[in-house]
Amino acid sequence: MSLTWNEIQRIVFPQDADPDVISLYLDADVWAKVGEREVRVSDRGHLDDVLGRGRFRVGAGDRVSFASYFNAFPASYWQQWTNVDRVRLSVETSGSGTLLVYRSTAQGIPQRVASEPFSGTVRHEIELPVVTFGDGGWYWFDIVAGDHEVVVADGRWETDAPELRTGGASIGTTTFNKPDYCVRTLGALASDPTVREVIDRIYIVDQGNQRVVDEPDYGDVAALLGDTLAMIEQPNLGGSGGFARSMAETLEAGESDFIILLDDDVTVEPESIARAVRFARRTTRPVVVGGHMFDLLNRPVLHAFAETVDLKPFVWHAQPHDEVPHDFRFSNLRQTRWMHARMDADYNGWWFCLIPTEVVREIGLSLPAFIKWDDAEYCLRARDAGYPTVTLPGMALWHVSWLDKDDSIDWQAYFHARNRIVAALLHSPHAGGGLLMRDSKRWDLKHLLSMQYYPVTLRHRALRDILSGPDHMQRGMPTILGELRAAAADFPEKTVLKNDEHLPRTVEGKLVYPVPSGTAGPKGPRGVPLVAFTAKMTAKQWLTKPAPQNVAEPQVELSKRDGTWFRLPYFDSALVSTADGAGKVRYTRDPETFRRLLRESRRLHAELKRRWPELSAQYRAALPEITSREAWAPHFTTEK
C-alpha cells in the first residue's frame, strides 16, 4: 500500500539578513577537520551562506548542525498530543559529504540514529519513529561537507498520519496605533505561499486613530491579500475587545476550524502559522496551541518556554523560572539540556495563540477584561471544559518586550488587580482564593511603602468594582480607560519630568547601589528580616512626618533599578527614573494618605475574603452571559 507523506514542518532560514537571529535557525558553531580530529574553528553568523528561504550552503570541510529552535523537530510534543507515530526527514543535498541524524533524550543527551554519505545531488528520505519521547526529546540533522561546499535545500519533516481536522484558520489581530507593524506582518503573511494555503481570512481590528489603512504600504499588501483581508474599525476595547471581535467574526463567517490570535507589535516567522495549523489538525483532541515569544529588540532572547498559573496565590509564572529569559546566542538547543524536557503549559499569551473554533463555540468569547489576564483566564476556562493548552516549540514570533515598562504603577494597575481576582473567582479551587488575598494586600503595602499612591487607589477601585458583581465588566468597557487615566491628574507622582529645567535639585544627591550579579536584579529581604523590615517601615510611615526639606525638594535621586519597594521606604521623597528612561517621577511621603489607603486596603480585602463564596458563585454563573456574542455585540460599533 502506497503511503502519502505530508509536510508538517519546513526547514527554513531567516527572511531578513539579521545576524542576531541566525542562531535560531542553525547551530552557529562551525567545526572543521584538523588532522584526525574535529575542532571548533569559529562562531560565524553564516549570513552569506543563506541562499534563500529554504537553501543553505555548508562550506568545504565545515560541519553545520540544524539542531536549532526553528529547524529541529520537537518530537515529544507530537507524540504526546497528536496521532503522529513516525516522521520522515526529507532533504536535498548537492555536493559530497555526510548527513547525520540525531535524537535527544528528555535529559538532553544526543544519540545518533542515522548516517548517510552522499555525492552529487541526492534526495534523502529517512523514516524515524516517534514513540519513545514520552518525557521529552527532539530530532535534528547535521551536515558534514567534504572537500567542496554542500548546498542543503527543500528540507522538511513529514508524516503519513492523517489529518483529523481539515479546515483552515482565520487570523485575528487587535491593533491600537501600530499601523506600521500591522502592514509589515501582513506583508510577511502575503509573501509566503505555504501560509496562504492554510489561512481563510485575516481580521485586523483597528481600535486606534492612526489607521492601518492610511499606512503608505497598505494598498500594496491589501491588493496581494484580496478578499482574505478584512479591516474592522471599532472603539478601543483593549486587547480582549479586539480579540473578542475576531472570535465573533470567525464564528459568523463559519469557514475556519481555527482562530489564530496575534498581537500587533510583532514580527512573525510565517512558517510558524503553518506549523500551528498542521499540528492542530492532527491533535487527538482539540487543544489550544500557543507560540513562543522572542524579544523584538533583542531577537535571540526567548521570554519563556511555558506559561503556568500557580493556583494557590493565583499568579502566573514563566517556566522554567530560573532559566528564562534565554539567549540562544550563548546556548543553542544542543547546549541547553533543560530545553529537551517537554513542558506543559496552563496558558499561552495571546501574542500568538491558536484556538479551535469549536472551543470558542462552547466556552464563549474573551472575558471583558480590557487587558491583562484575558489569555490566562480563557485557557483555564478551556481546560475546565476539557481542552488543554500546548505551547509548541518551533512556533514563535518576536514581540516588543515589556522590560522597559512598569505597568503595575500606571493605569494598568487596575486591570492587574481586578482581572487576576476575577479569574480566581472563576477558577480557583481553593477556599477564599487560597493565598491570593494575602498576596494582594502585600502588593498594596509595597506600593504604599514606596509612596506610590496612584496604583493603590486604582487597585482599590478594582476591588470595589469586583464587590459590585460581574455586570460591571461589560458595563464599564467603553469608559473605564478614560476614567483611570483621568484619575492620574490628582497624583503628582504621575507627572513625568523630562527636561533638565523641570528637574528639581535633590537634598542628598543621587544614590547608587552595587549592581547585583546576573540578570535577576536586586533582591529584597526574605523571612524574618522581611517581617522586621515591614514592621519598621510601616510604623515609620504611619507615625512620623517627613522632614520639611524633603517635601520641598526630593531627598534623593535613584535609578529605576534602585527605586525598589525595599529601598524607597527609607526616604521621605525620591526622584526616580521611569522604566523607559524618558524622564523621572517624584514620590513624596504623605502619612495621612498612607494611613487612609492602608485602612481601606484591609477593609476591602477582608470584605472580599468574607464574601468569596457568594462572589465566586455569582461570577461563575454570569460567565456564559458576559462572554457571549450577544453581550459583546453592542460594543462592536464603528463609532470611536
N, C-alpha and C positions, 0 to 999 in steps of 0.2 A: 504494500500500500504506500503510495507516494505521500510524503508529508509536506505541508505548507509551512514554511518558516517566515515569520513576520517580524519586522524590526520593532524593537521596544526601546532601544537607546542607541543613538548615533555617536560615533567618535567625532568630536568637533573641536575646533580651535577658535581663538578669540576673533570677534568681528572687527575689533579695532587693534591698532598697534600699541597696546598699553603694556609696558614691561612688567607692571605690578601684578597683572593677572595671569601671566603665563604659568605660574606655579599651580594654578587651579586646573590646568588642562594637561599638564605633564609634569613629571618629576624633573626639576631643573638641574639635578646633579648629573654631570656628564662623566662617563668613565671611558678610559682608553687602555689598550693593552700595552704594557711596558715589559718587554721580555716575556716571561711566562705568567705574569700576574696582572690583574686589573687594578688600577688606581684611579682615584677621583682626581680629575685634572682641572675642572672648572665648575662654576655655578652660573653658566651663561643664561641670558634671557631667551635665546632661541627665536627671537622675533624674525630674523632673516630666514629662518627655516620654516616658518609658517607660509605655506604656498597657497593656501585657500582655506575655506571654511572646513573642508574635510581632507586636506592634504598637508603632510608634514615631511620634511627632509631630515634624515639622520646622517650626519657627516661620516665620512670614511673613518673606520676604526672606532667610532663612538658607540656608546650604549645609552639608550634613552628608555625610560620606563613611563608607561601610561597609567601608573598607579597614582591617579590624581582624583581630585574631588569630582570633576565633571566626566572623566572618561573611564574610571574603574566602575565595575558593576556591583552594586550593593546587594549581594545575593541573599543575605539573611532577611532583608525586608521583603523580597519577592517570595521567599519560601514561607515566611510567616503569614503573609496577608493575601497571596494570590494562588491561582491554580497552576502556576509555573513550577515544574519539577525538573526542567533542564533548559539550558540555553545553548546557543551556538555563537561562537565568535567568528564573524565573517569579516575578513580584511584583506586588502590587496597590497602586495609589496612589489616594488620594482628595484632590482639590484641584486646583490648577493649578501647573505648574512644568515642570521638565525632569529626565529620568533620563539620566545619563551612565554609560557602562560603560567601564572601563579594564582593560588588562592591563599587566603589568610584564615586563621582561626579567630575565635572571639577574643583571644588574648593578643592578637596582632602578630602572631608568628607566621611568616610566609612559608609556603610549601609549593614547590614546582610541580605542576601536573601535566605539562605537555611541552614538547620542544620540536620545532620543525625547521630544518635548514632549507634555504631557498636560493634560487639563482634565476635571473630573468624576471618576468612579470608573472606573479603567482597569486591566485585567489585561495586564501587559507579558510577552511571551514572546520572548526574544531568544536565538537559537541562536549558539553560539560554538565554534570549532574548538579541539581540544586535541591539536595535532600539532607545535607549534613551541616547546615548553617543555623541550627536552632537558636543559638545564643549570639551569633554574630559571624562576620566574615565577608570578604569581598573576593571578586575575581579581577585580574588585570593582566596585561601583557607587556613584555619588554621587546625591544628590537636591538639586536647587536649587528652593526654593519661590518662588512668585510673590508676589503681594500678600496672599495668605492662606495659612494653615498647610496643610501636607500631612501626611496620615497614611499611613504605609507599613505594609502588613500582608501576612501569609501569604507571605513570601518564601521561596524555596527554589532550590537548584541541583539540576537534574535531568539524567538521562542516558537514552538509549534503548539503551545497551549491555546485553545480557542478563546475568543473574547466572550465574556459573559454578558456584556452590555455593548452595544454597537453605536450608540449615539455620540454626538459631538458635544462641545462645550460653548457656552457664552461667557464672555469676559465682562466683568463689571468693574469700572474704575471710578472712584469718587475723587473729585479734584476741587481744590479751592486755591485759585490764583497761582497755579503751577502750569500754565499753558505750554511752556517750552518742554517740560518733562513729558507731558502727555503726548505731544506731537512726536517727540523723539521715540517714545515707546511704541506709538502707532506705526512709525516708520520701520522699526525693528521687526514688528509682527508682520507687516505687509511684505517685507522683503524675504521672508522665509517661507518657501512653498510647503515645507513639511508641516509647519504650524498652521498654515491656511487650511490644510486638509482636515484638521480636527476642530476648527473654530466655525461656529454657526453665526455668531453675532458678537459685536463689541459695543457695549454701552458705556459711554462717557457721561457721567452725571456731573455736570458743571454747576458748582454752587457759589462761584466767585464772581467778581466784577471785572477780572482780567480774563476775558472769554477765550476759550480754546480756539473757537472758530475764527478769531481775529489774529491768531499767530501766523506769521508770514508763510511758513511751510505747510500750513494745514490743508490748503486746497490740493496740493500735490498728493499728500498722503490720503486724503479723503477720496480722491479720484482712483487711487490704487485699490482701496478697500471697497469702494462702491457701496452696495446695499448692505454689506456686512457691518458697516459702521452706523451707529445710531447715536446722535447727540441729543442730550436731555439737559434742560436748564431748570433749576428749582432753587428755592431759598436754601440758605445754609443750615442744614440739619445735622451737621457733623458727619463723621465717618459712618456712624450707624445709620443715619438717614439716607446717605448716598448709597450704601450697600444694600439697605432695605429696598430702595428703589430698583436697583439692579436685579435683586432677587424677584421682586414683583413683576418686572418686565419680562424676565426669563420665563417665569411660570405662565404669564399671559400669552407669550409667543408660542409656548408648547412645543418647541422644536429641539431642545437640548436636553441631554441626560445629566449635564453638569453645569454649574456656575462657578467660574473662577474669579475670585476677588483679588484685585491688585491695587496697591496704593498708588498715588500719583507721583510722588517724588522718588522714583525708582529708575534704575536701568535694568532691563530684564535680559536674561540669557534665553533667547526664544526657544531653544531646544527643550528647556525646562517645561514649557507649556505642553509640548507634545508628550514628554515623559509623564507628566501628571495624568493626562487623559489615557494614555496607554496602560498605565498602572491601574487607574480606577476602573477601566473596562474589564480587568482580569481579577479584581479582588473577589474573594469567595463570598463576601457580603458587602453591602455598601459601606464605605468608610469616607471620612473627611481626610483629604490628602493635602498636607501642607508643605511649603517650600522653606528652605533656609534663607536667612538674611545676612548678606555681607555688607560691610560699611562702604557706602558710596564714595566717601572721601578718603578711605584707607582700604583699598579694594581687596587685598588678600586676607582681610580680617573677618572671621566668622563670628556672628553675635552669639549663637547658641546652637547646640546640636538637638536639643529637645526642650520644650517648654512644659513645666508641670505646675500644679496648684497644690500647695500644702494645705489640706483641708482643716487642720486644727486651728491655725491662726488665719486661715484663708488668705494666703499670699502666694503670688506667682514666683517662680524661680526659673532661671536659665540653667540648663544642665549640659554637661557636668559642671557643677557650681565652681569648683576650684580650677577648672581648665579653660574656661571661656571668659572673655573673647579669645579666639585662637588665630594666630598669624601663620598662614601657610608659607610665607617666605622663609620661615625659620624651621618649620617642621611640617613636612608633607605627609601624605597618607601613610606611607611605609614607615615613617619615623614616629607616628603618633598612635601608640598602641590602644589608647582608650577609644579611639575612633572606630575600632573594628568591632566593638561590642554593640549589639543592637540596643537602641534606647527607645523606650516607649514614651509617647507624649500624652499629656492630658488635653492640650490645645495647641493651636498654631496661630500665630499672629496673622491678621488679615492684610499684611503686606503682600502675601501670596498664599492663597488657600482655595482649594477645590472642594466644592460641596455638591454631592449628588442632588438633583432636583427632587427626587423622591423624599429625601430628608427634609428639604425646605417645605414640601407639601405637608409633611407630617407634623413638624415641630414649629413651623411658622417662620416669620422674618426675624430680623435682628431685634434685640431689645432696644427700646427707645432710650438709649444711654447717652446719645450725642457723641461722646468719645470715651475711651477707657473701659476696659473690661467687657466690651461687647463681644469681642472674639472669644475670650476665655469662657464667658457665660454661654455662648452659643455651642461651643464644643462640649461643655459639661452637660448642656441640655440634650445634645445629640447622643452623648454617651449614655445618659439616663434612658434614652429611647432605644438603646442597643446599637448605636453607630459610633465606633471608636474613631480616634484621630491618629493618623500616621504622618509623621514628618519624614519625608523621603530624601535621603542623601542623593546628591546629583541634580536636585531640583531647587533652583535658587535664583535670587536676584540681588541687586545692590540697592540699598535704601539709605537715605540720609540718616546718619546716626543722631541719637539724642544725647551724645556725650557733651555737646555744647549747649544743652538746655537744662533748665531746672524747673520742670512744670509742676513740681509739688508745692511751689511757693507763689505761683501765679493763679489765674482764674481756673486753671485745670485742677487745682486742689479740691474744688467742689466735686468734680466728676471722679477723681481718685477715691474720695471718701464715700460718696453716695453709691457708686456703681459696684464697688467692692462689697459693701454691706448688702446691697440688693442681691447681688449674685450669691452671697452667703445665705440670705434668707431663702433663696430659691433652691440651693443645692447643698448646703452644709448638713452633714449627718450628725453634727454634734449639738447637744443641748445648749441653748443660749448662744449659739455661734462658736462654741469652743473657746479659743483664746483670742478671738477677734476683738471683743470689746476691750480687753486689756491692752492689746497692741494698738488699737485706735486711740485710746487715752494717752498712750505713750507718745504717739505722733503729735497729739495736741500739745503735750508738755514740752517736747523737743522744740517745737516751733515757738512756744511761749518763752522758754528759757533763752531762745535765740532772738527775741524781740521781733518776731515775725507775726504780727497780729492780723494781717490781712488773710493769709491762708487759714488761720484758725477760725476767723469769722465766717469764711466760706464753708469750712468743714461743718460748722455748727448749723449753718443754713441747710446743708445736706442732710444732717440728722433730723432736723425739724421736718424737712420735706418727706423723708422716709417715714417718719411717725404719722404723717398725714394720710398715708395709704398709697397704693400703687397707681391711682388715677393721675397723680401729679406728673408722672413721667411723660405721657403723651400730651397732657395739657400744657406743659411748660416748654415743649420742644421749640416753638417759634420765637420765644422771648428770653429764654434762660441765659444765653450767652451775653446778650446786651446788658442784662441786669447784673451779671457777675462782673463784667468789665467796668460798668458804671460805678460799682461799689468801690473800685480801686481809688477813685478820686478822694475818698475820705482817709486815705492812708499815705502819709508822706513817704513811707518806705517803698512805695511803688513808683516814685519819680526817679527815673534813670538820669544820672548826671553824666554828661558826655564830654563837655568842653572844660578845658582847664580853668577858665574863669568862673565856672559854676561849681567847681570842686572846692569844698571848704578845707581849711587847714585842720590838721588833727593835733590834739593836745600832746600825744606821746609819739607821734610819727608812725611809720609802718613797721609792723612786727612780721618777722619771717621765721617760721618754724622749720626744723630739719625736714628734708624731703625723705619720706619713707622709701624703703627698698621695694622693688616690684611695682606692680601697676594697680594694686588694690586701693591705694590711698591711705590716709591716716586712719588709725583705729581708735575708737573711743573706749572708755572704761567698761569692764565687764564684772559680773559677780558682785562681791562685797564692795569693791571700790565704786561701782556704779551706784549702789544703794547710798553710799556715803555722799557721793557727788550730787545725786539728785536731791537728797535731803538738804544739803548745804546750800545749793543754788536756789532751790525753791524757797527756802527761808529767806535768803538774801533778797530775792525778787519780791517776796510778799511783804517783808518787814522794813526794808530800807529804801531810802530815796536816792536817786542818782546825784552825783556831785554837780553843782550848778555849771561849772566849767565844761563838764562832759555833756551837758544838754545844749549849751551854747555852740559847742563845736564837737565833732566826733572825737572820742577818746583815742582811738587807734585806727589805722588802716590795715586791712587784711586782704590777701588774695582770696579768690573763690575757693581754692583748695584748703586754705586755712580757716575760712569762715564757717566752721562746723558747729553742730549743736553742743559739742563738748568743749569748745573754746570761746564762742561768743558769750556765754553766760558770765564769764569773768569780768566783762566790761559793762560800763554804763551805756556806751554807744559805740558804734563802729561804722566805718566806711568800707564796704565790701564790693569787690568786683563782681559783675554779672557773669553768668555761666558762659555767655557767648563772647565775652571780652569787649563788648561795645561800650561799656560805661561802668558806673558804680552806683550803688544804692546806700542809703543811710538808715541804719537802725538805731533807735533810741529807746531806752528802757522807760516804761510807764507803769509804775506799781499799781495804779488804780485799774488800768486796762488788764494787767496781768491777773489781778485778783478776780475781776468780773468774769473774764473768759475762763479761768480755771474752775470757778464755781459752776459756770454754765456747762463746761465740759463734763464735770462729774454728774451734774443733774441729767443731762441728755443721755449720757451713756447708761446711767442707772435706769432711766425710763425705758430705753431701748432694750436692755437686758431683761427687765421685768416683763415687757410686752412681746418678747421674741416669739413665743409660740403662737400668739394671736397674729402678729405681723407676718410671720412665715406662712401661716395658712392663707392669709389674705393675698400675699404676693404670688404664691403658687397657684391659687385659684384664678387669679387675674391674668397669669402669664399667657394663656392661649389668646385672650382678647387683646391685650396690649401689644402683642407681636403679630396680630393678624393683618392681612392686606386691607381689611375694612378700616381698622384703626389708623393705619398709616396713610390711607388714601387722601384724607383732607389736607395733609401737609405737602402732597406731591403736586404743587402748582407751579406755574411759570412766573409768578409774581415774586420779585426779590425785594 
